Amino acid sequence: MNMMRHLKVPNSDVEGAFTKLKENNWLASNMLIFASENGKNRLIPLNNDAPEMPNNLLKYREVNCKGKIDNRVNPNWLNHLKKTIDNEIIEKYDELWPASHEFIGDMMIVRIDEEIIQFSSKIAKAKLDAHPKLRLILSDQGVFGELRIRELIPIGVRNNNQIILENIPLELCKTKVIVKESGREIICDPSIAYFSSKLQTERQETLYFAKKLKKILGRPINICDPFCGVGPAVSSLLNEPNLTHNILASDLNPEAVNILFENLSKWDKRKYPESSGNIDWMYPNRLVGVADATVVAKNKNYIGKWDLLMINLPHKTLELLPYLLPLIDNNSPSLIRGRIIIEESKIEYTNKILHEILPDLLPGSKSLSLKIKRDYSAKLRLCSFEAWLA
Ligand SMILES: C[S@@+](CC[C@H](N)C(=O)[O-])C[C@H]1O[C@@H](n2cnc3c(N)ncnc32)[C@H](O)[C@@H]1O
């Protein structure tokens, strides 16, 4: 680094001197303040606009020494946005700038309000500037259809050190990535199969309940995940030594099952087919493949075998629950873990419906009631429940 002007300021005076230099725009940008050799002073880098020091700073000595580049990036993305958008506009849409986002591997998924959609590129650039390890920014258009696939539009990409915001080449928009969760690697591709890193806490809770169930049963448990997607819930359960015995993991989306097979090959350390096929016993303890959950629940070879049933299709849980019950092994206590999207005013009513649909609860278990996890929309709430069955 080149030699440049610094103001040598005793440690006790740094704050005051720094403020004065900043007010006058005399600080060199992207350069670090650092300690002098004896540690008693700080060297504050000056820019070319800084004149000879005025009276109030005259008492400090100017020295010429090698500057140190500040490689730290300001993590507040709004500060980066303010570099490209006028303050007036920032203030006008104050509440709308997307504060929350979802990281999936080296991608960020961000939901941009209609009203500020014209600033998408600038938002992408600011997010990429604030997070130097990010590769791709995707605008979230919502989850659609039976397969719950998220529509994602690339709005910015980092290729080597260049940021591209328009006409982004398709080959730079790869959405198949590896996510690390609880020490495991999960392959996912949110543009072809549902995946959300926001469900990690939910999965940890499921793991906690699964361990509890194992304790009650005094043996490894049989797990049924008939809406498994790429298998993130199975991943955390498989990660726990001696927790699981048989596993049913299936999904209606063949693309999700393709990735599930890739994931299982790694987690199980044994081969699964290169591409998805209909549900079948791949190994004596692995029943996996493409399937409609309601059809699985009618197959006499698959029913009555499972201790833990996971239902993660929240907008249809109530409708599907009665059809899925035959999967449960009712010879011993079991657990259903589900998620439901419901209006807040209907929670009490839905609790009653759940009690009516489900068989007897395990005596002494916590009563069955929906817990609000987050807002799904202005009216709707995403809730989860655990039902411990006798
Ligand atoms: C909300 S996603 C949950 C995926 C996964 N459990 C997770 O946590 O990432 C719901 C999944 O159910 C699948 N699905 C929808 N209808 C289905 C059905 N009738 N039978 C089986 N799977 C279905 C979708 O393809 C999707 O992968």
The ligand as an ORCA input file, in Angstrom:
! r2SCAN-3c Opt
* xyz 0 1
  C     -44.191    -27.535      2.411
  S     -43.336    -28.737      1.470
  C     -42.414    -29.567      2.736
  C     -41.230    -30.339      2.218
  C     -40.305    -30.885      3.307
  N     -41.030    -31.639      4.292
  C     -39.508    -29.777      3.939
  O     -39.683    -29.497      5.138
  O     -38.681    -29.183      3.253
  C     -44.612    -29.884      1.069
  C     -44.172    -31.015      0.169
  O     -45.300    -31.881     -0.030
  C     -45.265    -32.355     -1.360
  N     -46.644    -32.782     -1.700
  C     -47.712    -32.039     -2.029
  N     -48.824    -32.809     -2.158
  C     -48.431    -34.074     -1.901
  C     -49.112    -35.316     -1.871
  N     -50.412    -35.412     -2.114
  N     -48.388    -36.415     -1.542
  C     -47.066    -36.328     -1.280
  N     -46.374    -35.189     -1.311
  C     -47.046    -34.069     -1.610
  C     -44.710    -31.222     -2.183
  O     -44.115    -31.681     -3.358
  C     -43.690    -30.602     -1.204
  O     -42.406    -31.116     -1.401
*
